[in-house]
Amino acid sequence: MKKIQLSTMLLILCAYIGKAQVKDISFTISPAAEYTWWDDKAGLENNVLVGGKLGFGFGEYIELRGIYLQSLDQKTDFSNFGITNYNSSLFNAQDVTVSRYGGEFKANFGTKGVKPYFTLGAGVQNINSEDNEDYEQVYASLGLGVKFNITRRIVFALEAKNTSYKFNSGAALLSNEDKVSFGVTDADFNSERLSNWSAQGSLQFYLGGRKPGTLSDLDKAYLQNFKGGFKGIQWVIEPSLAYVDFADESLYKDTYMLGGFVGLDLNEYIGIRAFYFQATENEKISTNFDKMAMYGGEFRARLNDGNGVVPFLTLGGGYISTSDSYVSAPNANGLFSNVEGGEFATGGLGLNIPLGKHILITGAARAMITSGEDAKDITTTDDIQTHIFYNAGIKFTLGKKSKAPSSVYKENLDRELTAQDDVNNKKIENLKKEYQSDINTLNNDLKVAYETKDVEKAVEILEEKKEAEESLKKVKEVEKVQVKKVEQPVITAVVPEVVANIVAEKEVSTVKTETAPNQLEETSRLIKMTPLEFESLIEKILQNIDNENPVPAKTEENKLIQTKSSTTEQGQKIEQLDSRVNLLEKLLLELNNNKQTEKEKNSKLLQKIEALNKEIESNSKNSEEVNKKQ
């Protein structure tokens, strides 16, 4: 179970974050090969490790991955170890297997061309010797690389990586025969921190989610935080009290610790922290500090958007630092010894409980994994030890709250909708101008038809004008819907035809309500006029128009009178003319319909007359035949 603990934590972390922002997440798989130049004190020959990485990409910039690598044909090498009596001809290289499993945080920079990135990782390294002895250490890694897009979803990456761990290679990997040949014992070797460099190449495949090189809503939320000198960042300070329950076999003493976390929240879900804690003496809460400290960093993922009680997951690592005067726990023989510090990895679950807008109570429980080289029972050296780290404190947030990806998405959507509304408004305005221009042209043509008393031409123009006015009316109705949508956006779509019908019904009802009874009677009476009466009416209307608009004499007095009266009478005349013209248009249309009706009636009458004539002729023939017979 210990071997898969970190990988399981990483996968759980990714799964929970996936609930929050699944539309931004892509699944990644990366076969990888790594050539390692081992530290001279590692006791290992430079060689290749192969394996792969599985994980999730959270937008373009942040990735979390689980890692597994294993060596190929790995052998021991002590040629540069520094053993005084070393003799290469007497050395017997052993076959060993080196494997690593853990988690890795990756941050990408840029979306085009050659894209740099860096990685932070931690996990467990296992060295299995020829005599089936297993040695496990906690490792930490730091990498810097570049990646190149082969296709949109396939990326080739090159990375330089440094991996460090603490290990007593001489005591563990040098065979008993070699120790005798070189005149050394286990007491001649100590655990040392080893730094190993490697070059790694990998192919990374992105499955699902957004395409590499494109910005998701989560990416835009990240970028929004860094605009204008970090104005969107929410800075965090968390003074805390901690307690570490070290494993029974560890030489570290259980202790209270004072310290805290500082860092920032990138958005509603993602945060990073650095921490420092100092141990107190005698397993008590006090300001008398012991000679042990812990420091490091961690990645936090909140499991909801920050409303109410917020659970969060942590994944990180750090270093336990002890001074020479640190008093350890007694070993199996009841003796005290010096305990050196070492790396550790952590993962756990916490809660934030809000007290106010910028103040929260925070607490967490973490599993802390270390290499067990310093242990009470010397027969269990190098086993992984698991400790429990508890903390509780107050969280203070400074600065403007980071925008949630959902809000960024809404802003982008609103921006796109506004742009589309602008396009629609331009189209509507152009249609209005086009139809109005057609109507103006038809009005001029209609005026000419009136002057020439060309009734058929006038009827034809009126029909065209009616179609243009109907089209303009529909455009204006759509414009009303567009304005209403901009002022009061709605979630459901509005069907333009339905809105047009509703508007039309309202206008018809308004006309019927506001029309005076005498006007209805007058309209009804005029519509029933005979063609002769209608022609007479046209002549009267034309004469009245001429009489109501006489050409004024070109004198200063007439001009002065016209100027004074125009402001009071012009509006009334225009209304009268518009009313008469509209009435004339209706009568012309009615006349055209009456003519068509009369033609139909005449046609039917002619048919009846022809049928009657045929019947009379038939009867006449029958009468003649009867007379002849008589």
RANOR-V415938 format. One record per backbone hydrogen bond with DSSP energy under -1.0 kcal/mol. NH is the residue of the N-H (numbers start at 1). CO is the residue of the C=O. Records with the same first field share a line. If there is no record, write none. Layout:
NH = CO ; CO
This chain:
5 = 2
8 = 4
9 = 5
10 = 6
11 = 7
12 = 8
13 = 9
14 = 10
15 = 11
16 = 12
17 = 13
18 = 14
19 = 15
21 = 17
24 = 21
25 = 22
26 = 57
27 = 207
28 = 55
29 = 205
30 = 53
32 = 51
33 = 201
34 = 49
35 = 199
36 = 47
37 = 197
42 = 39
45 = 75
47 = 36
49 = 34
50 = 70
51 = 32
52 = 68
53 = 30
54 = 66
55 = 28
56 = 64
57 = 26
58 = 62
59 = 24 ; 57
63 = 106
64 = 56
65 = 104
66 = 54
67 = 102
68 = 52
69 = 100
70 = 50
71 = 98
72 = 48
76 = 94
77 = 43
81 = 78
86 = 83
90 = 87
91 = 87
96 = 74
97 = 128
99 = 126
100 = 69
101 = 124
102 = 67
103 = 122
104 = 65
105 = 120
106 = 63
107 = 118
108 = 61
109 = 116
115 = 147
117 = 145
118 = 107
119 = 143
120 = 105
121 = 141
122 = 103
123 = 139
124 = 101
125 = 137
126 = 99
127 = 135
128 = 97
129 = 133
132 = 129
135 = 127
136 = 382
137 = 125
139 = 123
140 = 164
141 = 121
142 = 162
143 = 119
144 = 160
145 = 117
146 = 158
147 = 115
148 = 156
150 = 154
151 = 154
155 = 204
156 = 148
157 = 202
158 = 146
159 = 200
160 = 144
161 = 198
162 = 142
163 = 196
164 = 140
165 = 194
167 = 192
172 = 168
173 = 169
174 = 170
179 = 175
180 = 176
181 = 177
182 = 178
184 = 179
188 = 185
189 = 186
192 = 167
194 = 165
196 = 163
197 = 37
198 = 161
199 = 35
200 = 159
201 = 33
202 = 157
203 = 31
204 = 155
205 = 29
206 = 153
207 = 27
214 = 211
220 = 216
221 = 217
222 = 218
223 = 219
224 = 220
225 = 221
231 = 227
232 = 225
234 = 265
235 = 398
236 = 263
237 = 396
238 = 261
240 = 259
241 = 392
242 = 257
243 = 390
244 = 255
245 = 388
250 = 247
251 = 374
255 = 244
257 = 242
258 = 278
259 = 240
260 = 276
261 = 238
262 = 274
263 = 236
264 = 272
265 = 234
266 = 270
267 = 270
271 = 300
272 = 264
273 = 298
274 = 262
275 = 296
276 = 260
277 = 294
278 = 258
279 = 292
280 = 256
281 = 288
284 = 281
290 = 279
293 = 321
294 = 277
295 = 319
296 = 275
297 = 317
298 = 273
299 = 315
300 = 271
301 = 313
302 = 269
303 = 311
310 = 352
312 = 350
313 = 301
314 = 348
315 = 299
316 = 346
317 = 297
318 = 344
319 = 295
320 = 342
321 = 293
323 = 291
326 = 323
329 = 251
331 = 335
332 = 376
334 = 331
342 = 320
344 = 318
345 = 369
346 = 316
347 = 367
348 = 314
349 = 365
350 = 312
351 = 363
352 = 310
353 = 361
355 = 359
356 = 359
360 = 395
361 = 353
362 = 393
363 = 351
364 = 391
365 = 349
366 = 389
367 = 347
368 = 387
369 = 345
370 = 385
372 = 383
375 = 373
376 = 249
380 = 377
383 = 380
385 = 370
387 = 368
388 = 245
389 = 366
390 = 243
391 = 364
392 = 241
393 = 362
394 = 239
395 = 360
396 = 237
397 = 358
398 = 235
408 = 404
409 = 405
410 = 406
411 = 407
412 = 408
413 = 409
414 = 410
415 = 411
416 = 412
417 = 413
418 = 414
419 = 415
420 = 416
421 = 417
422 = 418
423 = 419
424 = 420
425 = 421
426 = 422
427 = 423
428 = 424
429 = 425
430 = 426
431 = 427
432 = 428
433 = 429
434 = 430
435 = 431
436 = 432
437 = 433
438 = 434
439 = 435
440 = 436
441 = 437
442 = 438
443 = 439
444 = 440
445 = 441
446 = 442
447 = 443
448 = 444
449 = 445
450 = 446
451 = 447
452 = 448
454 = 449
455 = 453
458 = 454
459 = 455
460 = 456
461 = 457
462 = 458
463 = 459
464 = 460
465 = 461
466 = 462
467 = 463
468 = 464
469 = 465
470 = 466
471 = 467
472 = 468
473 = 469
474 = 470
475 = 471
476 = 472
477 = 473
478 = 474
479 = 475
480 = 476
481 = 477
482 = 478
483 = 479
484 = 480
485 = 481
486 = 482
487 = 483
488 = 484
499 = 495
500 = 496
501 = 497
502 = 498
503 = 499
504 = 500
505 = 501
506 = 502
507 = 503
508 = 504
509 = 505
510 = 506
511 = 507
512 = 508
513 = 509
514 = 510
515 = 511
520 = 516
521 = 517
522 = 518
523 = 519
524 = 520
525 = 521
526 = 522
527 = 523
528 = 524
529 = 526
534 = 530
535 = 531
536 = 532
537 = 533
538 = 534
539 = 535
540 = 536
541 = 537
542 = 538
543 = 539
544 = 540
545 = 541
546 = 542
547 = 543
548 = 544
555 = 553
559 = 555
560 = 556
561 = 557
562 = 558
563 = 559
564 = 560
565 = 561
566 = 562
569 = 565
570 = 566
573 = 569
574 = 570
575 = 571
576 = 572
577 = 573
578 = 574
579 = 575
580 = 576
581 = 577
582 = 578
583 = 579
584 = 580
585 = 581
586 = 582
587 = 583
588 = 584
589 = 585
590 = 586
591 = 587
592 = 588
593 = 589
594 = 590
595 = 591
596 = 592
597 = 593
598 = 594
599 = 595
600 = 596
601 = 597
602 = 598
603 = 599
604 = 600
605 = 601
606 = 602
607 = 603
608 = 604
609 = 605
610 = 606
611 = 607
612 = 608
613 = 609
614 = 610
615 = 611
616 = 612
617 = 613
618 = 614
619 = 615
620 = 616
621 = 617
622 = 618
623 = 619
624 = 620
625 = 621
626 = 622
627 = 623
628 = 624
629 = 625
630 = 626
